[in-house]
Amino acid sequence: MKGFVRNSRRGPAHSWWVALGLVVLLTACTVEESDGPVGSDDVVEPAPSGHGDWQVPGLVDRSGAPIEVPAPGPTTGRTLDVTDFGADPDPNSHDDAPAIRAALDAAKPGDEVVLPAGTYDLRSTDPADESANIVLRSGVNLRGEGQERTVLLTSLDGEDDSRVIRGSGVHDVIVADFTITSRHKGPLGDATGGPMYGIYLGANEGQASSRVLVKNLGIRRFERHGISVKASREVTLSGNYISEATAVGPGGQGYGIAIEGSADQHDPDATNDSRHNLVIGNTFDGRHLRHAILLQFPTHNNLVAENTIVGSLLDAIDLHGEGEYLNEIRDNTVIGGQQAGIALGNPGGSKNKHDASGRGNWVHSNDLIGNRQGVLVILGTPDTLIEDNWINAGEDSKAGIEVRNAPGTELHGNYITGGTDGFWAIRLSEDRGTDGRGTGIPSGIRIEYNVIRQAANGIRIDAGEDFSVVENVIDGAELRVADGIEVSHIR
């Protein structure tokens, strides 16, 4: 993978190489034959990307030059207090939604609507949009007095496409410093109820929402997405705490934050092209989340960084197998996920047929602790760079990095440790696909400068072709290559 701008912090693996000046050649390790190779007849070539000339991952422009995501400016006008419009901050009061809507209607661009500390009961939806309690306006900020001091309590409970707060085609908006929750009293995770979305940002007549900052919110007791960003750009989600989805079943339930393109959108020049969104410094209690952070459809050049995820029922950070490309995933901490810490490619369910993520995603400098897999790449996802991650396996971990049908994957400078008997630090195997999609074997894989220390097992290659395994440190473990598989450039 060429042309990457590698200017972030280097991970623990890189520190080992620099500090120790150590080069241990793989030829000094035990090479043991496994059960036999999987042939190359089933390799599936990735579909043409059709993604124009974008070539470099992360927050860059089309030429590859770094950019800063523009943020909405500070309040320059009036401060409007919702209690002056009739809102009552006492719990279990009358419907406070009309007063909040009235304050937003009275505001002009540059103004700020403030929700003093208290609990605001949202019992009605906007007269112009029966799906939402509150509709944002461009240029008008909405702010509480603290994540746990100001609470919006909605009565929405399972209605289709219901949202507590909606912004369509809005720009230059800050939403900050309160909690969104619902009156739903049922069990978490295995039921339905509450609003479908806490906050929903999308396009209006093809015009994306942009320059929106959502920060320091608590969001819980929702059914589908805590925060949903669709067909929009330059949206920053920072410092939010998301937990307690009411449902975690298939079909889009139980996602903490979802960044989406449009299913039919493949033109990077379109006004609703989903790119340059920033998910940074958020915290997720994943015990009742299907995925904590999810990118789906052809969204590209987003940054997911410095988030903390504890537990998740499926892959914690998931590129959902619908063409997501050139995204950067860095400096996140994922602990104790029941599936992968970070996954690229997804089989989908009976309704939504997924397969490969797009090309050129960059996964680096993450701390992945006690997940089933640290990083998983499957179903034909091409040209992923996985480098400088620190992966510490737990008792139930199966692989530090697992690569199936993922042509052009590169593993550089990762540090992998821990695990029990069934764990492999790096494993390459056949992908049997899902309903005929994504079937194939690893090909064109580069495994270079990784450090495997005190791990149950080292590198296992069960299937594939065209490998380069160069200058890895494997301390007390082995390299196992299936009989008949040729690995070029073993050093």
Buried (B, 14 or more C-beta within 10 A) or exposed (E): BEEBBEEBEBBBBBBBBEEEEEEBEBEEBEEEEBEEBBBBEBBBEBEEBEBEEBBBBBBBEEEBEEEEBBBBEEBEBEEBBBBEBBBBBEEEBEBBBBBBBBBBEBBEEBBBBBBBEBBBBBBBBBEEEEBBBBBBBBBBBBBBBBBEBBBBBBBBBBBEEBBBBBBBBBBBBBBBBBBBBBBBEBEBBEBBBBBBBBBBBBBEEEBBBBBBBBBBBBBBBBBBBBBBBBBBBBBBBBBBBBBBBBBBBEEBBBBBBBBBBBEEBBBBEBBBBBBBBBBBBBBBBBBBBBBBBBBBBBBBBBBBBBBBBBBBBBBBBBBBBBBBBBBBBBBBBBBBBBBBBBBBBBBBEEEBBBBBBBBBBBBBBBBBBBBBBBBBBBBBBBBBBBBBBBBBBBEBBBBBBBBBBBBBBBBBBBBBBBBEEEBBBBBBBBBEBBEEBBBBBBBBBBBBBBBBBEBBBBBBBBBBBBBBBBBBBBBEBBBBBBEEBEBEEBE
